[in-house]
Amino acid sequence: MRALVMTDYHRLDLVETERPEPGPGEVLLRIAATGICGSDFHGFTGENGRRAPGQIMGHESSGRIAGHGEGVDPEAFPLGAPATFNPVVVPEAEAEEFRGREQHAPGKHVIGVAQHVQASFADYVVAPARNVLLLDPALPLHLGALIEPLAVAVHAVALGDPSPQDRVLVIGGGPIGQSVVIALQRVGVQQIILSERDAARRDLVASLGVAVVDPAAGDLPELVRGELGGAADLAVDAVGISPTMADALTATRLGGRVVLVGMGSPRLELPAFAISTEERTVVGSFTYSAQDFADATAWIGSHAEQVAPLVSSVVEPEQAQESFAALAAGTGPAGKILVRFDQEETTA
């Protein structure tokens, strides 16, 4: 089979390697498409320390059931059925204790991050059957690769707990910020504004039906109040650097809420009085629970038209090196790049 191997930092090579075989309790997936995550291209550059040379990355994927390991019910996972996988793998011994908060399990590993596990920038991948979810057959198969980032957003929005009447500010219009907008719309939030410096990303998000603003155009709290008629009740920071967190705090009302889902910097400088004396709540958000992932999977099946604009381009594996390099240089497209491994499944 073909696989993209990070042979060195800043270098991906398409190689022929052995197809993985599903072990007991595992399912083999034939990959249709895999999205390039921000953590992938930051791993590609060596910035985040979470990827290593020799690794096959990839964790935002969709495909079809291609095989079963011992003990897997073939009726529950029919051969050829469209499917995706939740990359957060929790040991069975920890599954019950961490049910509903699987991302907190100390023994977990993440397919695509764990260096010892072959992931899904490849023709085939194996995953535990308990992590494999079937897709709505009506969903264009390549759009199943958007489920993982949408699950990140579903989890972040749930932590923010907005009501449909809340005014919500999203900071950052990259793929996670875009997914946060979709996740807010999913729970009925009407008043959404997104702050983003890049014009192409602002245009993409505006096509989703929400207000957008360039934070360089003026004072962000004033821009938010002018668009929403008041300070934000909730801000979701999908960038995660000190200036964006400062904006999130100053643009929210007294007693407001801020969810930090962006990971732009390992350390932040915070305006402490904006938290303490003005009684704002700041909560961190990382990946998702198994239920968040299942909810995103169920929802996307009947909302293909709503999420389709998030895909900016679909490239062949031979073009992956160029796409990774462009993203690392900040010259990539406004939305998600998918690497397709099955020509038929991703041509529509």
C-alpha positions, 0 to 999 in steps of 0.5 A: 500500500501507499503511505506518506512517511515523514522521513525528516522534518519538512519532508514527506515521502510517498512510499510503498509499505506493507498493509496493516492487518487487523488484530483481535477487536480491530477493524481495517479501513480503506482510506478515502481521504485524510485532512491535514490538521494544524497539529500535523503541519506543526509536527511536520516542521518539528515545532510542537514536538509531537511528531517524529521522523519515520512516522506515518501521521493522519487522524482526520479520516473517512473510508470504508470497512475493508476487513475485521480482526478476530472477535469483530461482528461483521454484521455491525461493521459490514464490508464496504460500509462508509466509516470513520474512526475516533483517533483517541484510543482508551485502554479497555481497563480505563474505559469505564472509569473515564467514560464520558471524559475519554480524553482524560484517560492517562493510558490513552494514545491518539492515532496520528500522534502516537509515534508507534502507531501507523496512522491514516495518511495511507491507503489503509489503517486499523483501529479498535472496533469500539473507535469505528463509527459508520457514516450516513451513506448519503454523506459524500465520503470525503466529508467524513474527514471533517468529523474529527475537527468538528468533534473538537468544536462540538466539545469546545462549544459544550464547555462554553454552554451557550444558549441560543440567545447568547452573543458569541465571539469566535477568535480565529478563522482557521479550520478549528474556528470554522468548525466552532462556527458550525458547532455553534449553529448546530446548537441554535446560536444566532448571534455569532461574530468571528474575528480573523485577520486573513481576508480569504478566511473571513470570506469563507466564514461569511459564506457560512452566514455569520458576521466577520471582522478584521481585528486590525480594523479597530478596537475588537471589543467595540467592533463586537459591540457594534455588530452584536449590540453588546459585549459577547456572553461567550468567546471561543479562542481558536488561536491560543496566543496572549493577544487573542486571549486578551481580546477574548477577555476584554470583548466579553461582558462582566461574568462572561465565559471564555473557552480556550481551544487554540494551541498557538503558544505553550505559555500565555500572559493573561490580564488577571484582573479581567478574570478575577475582578470582572468574574469571567470564567476561563476553561480549557478544551482539548480534543473530545469525549467519545460522545462528542465524536459520535454526536458530530458523526451523527449530525454531519450525515444530514448537513453535508451542504453546511460543512462542504464549504470548509474543504478548500482543496483535495490533493493527491498523495504526491502533492502532500509535500507541497501542501504541508510546506504551504501550510507551514509557510502560512500560504495555504488555502482558507479551509481544509486540505484533504489528501485523497487515497481513493480517487473514486470515493473523493471525486464528485 
